[in-house]
Structure formats: structure tokens, C-alpha cells
Amino acid sequence: MVPNQTKDALEKKIDCMTNFLGYSVNSLEEFPAYLCYDFERVKLRFRMYIRLREKGAAKRKVSMGTILACSCAICKILCRCPP
């Protein structure tokens, strides 16, 4: 998969993934589609997840795919279990 994005956009997403979100570059092997998501969507979803985690309402570590791709991610995070 080769995303149709500039080198700067890809570097920005990888930097965010490793430095802000705390995932390793190896996480791209598990969820390469991360690079295809709009950066604003990534930021909003992860801000929500981080806030819930800080309040103890979310699992400690959730995969990027669950947070970004799953339509029921919020339910899974809030309930700490699959719906």
C-alpha cells in the first residue's frame, strides 16, 4: 500500500505516532492503513482516547486500528469490553 500523500505528510503522521501517541514504527506492520487516515481524524480520535485513559475510563493500551477504524471503538473503550 502506497498512500497518495506528500513525504512531509507521511513524516508528520509517523512523528505523531511515535512521539505523541507512543506507538513504535513497527505498529505500521500491524496497521499500515494508519498512514491513509486524515491527520485531523487521527488527532481527534487519539485525544479522545487519551482523555478517557487519563480518567480511567479506557483500557491502558488499545491498538491504533481499534481507535481509528472500528466504528464501535468508543463503545469498546468506554465499556472496556467488546459490545
Number of C-alpha atoms within 10 A of each C-alpha: 7 8 13 10 10 9 9 9 14 16 12 13 19 19 15 16 22 14 11 11 16 11 17 11 12 10 15 15 8 12 15 16 16 20 22 14 14 11 15 9 11 19 17 12 15 18 13 13 23 17 12 17 17 10 9 11 15 22 15 13 12 14 11 22 15 15 19 20 13 12 10 13 19 17 14 18 22 16 13 13 10 10 9
